[in-house]
Amino acid sequence: GQQVMQIPQYQHVQEGEDFTTYCNSSTTLSNIQWYKQRPGGHPVFLIQLVKSGEVKKQKRLTFQFGEAKKNSSLHITATQTTDVGTYFCAGRNSGYSTLTFGKGTMLLVSP
Amino acid sequence: NAGVTQTPKFRILKIGQSMTLQCTQDMNHNYMYWYRQDPGMGLKLIYYSVGAGITDKGEVPNGYNVSRSTTEDFPLRLELAAPSQTSVYFCASSSGQGLTYEQYFGPGTRLTVT
């Protein structure tokens, strides 16, 4: 079955440093979504990428979808303590109504 | 709009007991999902439904059952609870319209089986 791998599992940064998490799928994806889960909370949708090579920005967050539609990344510029949480990517194959989630990257930001 | 609601928030079960986790959404979404989340393991799909009366197995369905008699409700049944079912359970829904399958998650149920 489809597998979605995410690295790193964990990253601890100082406030103001940049952060990147990477997502790789074993199959070509129809689209990829990113979610954020705060400690003790539930996953919250951030963004969806659909097109090959697509880049989207949300303030300090930049999301990319690879040319082959098998990998993606989330980059946070100048992290803040409010960025703390676990970031998940989730891939969907064409024709399927379900997502396969990566294991997530836990981000800790020290002030 | 309450979004996706789940009850109970917490539950402790003894081995062999049964229970139903409730999930309701008020967004008129056709698609609903049940996930379990174990520490460091991401979200694993248990069951999902694409509409009332239609359910299908996900990645980890063993030990669970679901039903979808209405658009709003998607209860998850645990029969003969086992310690391996200790986890946080999330229900989610999505409209499934067009290309967007953004999922809205409930607050979760933290279940411990001892």
Chai-1 contact restraints between the chains, C-beta under 6 A:
chainA,res_idxA,chainB,res_idxB,connection_type,confidence,min_distance_angstrom,max_distance_angstrom,comment,restraint_id
A,H42,B,F90,contact,1.0,0.0,6.0,A-B,restraint_1
A,H42,B,F105,contact,1.0,0.0,6.0,A-B,restraint_2
A,H42,B,P107,contact,1.0,0.0,6.0,A-B,restraint_3
A,H42,B,G108,contact,1.0,0.0,6.0,A-B,restraint_4
A,P43,B,F105,contact,1.0,0.0,6.0,A-B,restraint_5
A,F45,B,E102,contact,1.0,0.0,6.0,A-B,restraint_6
A,S97,B,Y31,contact,1.0,0.0,6.0,A-B,restraint_7
A,S97,B,V50,contact,1.0,0.0,6.0,A-B,restraint_8
A,T98,B,L45,contact,1.0,0.0,6.0,A-B,restraint_9
A,T98,B,Y48,contact,1.0,0.0,6.0,A-B,restraint_10
A,F101,B,G42,contact,1.0,0.0,6.0,A-B,restraint_11
A,F101,B,L43,contact,1.0,0.0,6.0,A-B,restraint_12
A,G102,B,G42,contact,1.0,0.0,6.0,A-B,restraint_13
A,K103,B,G42,contact,1.0,0.0,6.0,A-B,restraint_14
A,G104,B,G42,contact,1.0,0.0,6.0,A-B,restraint_15
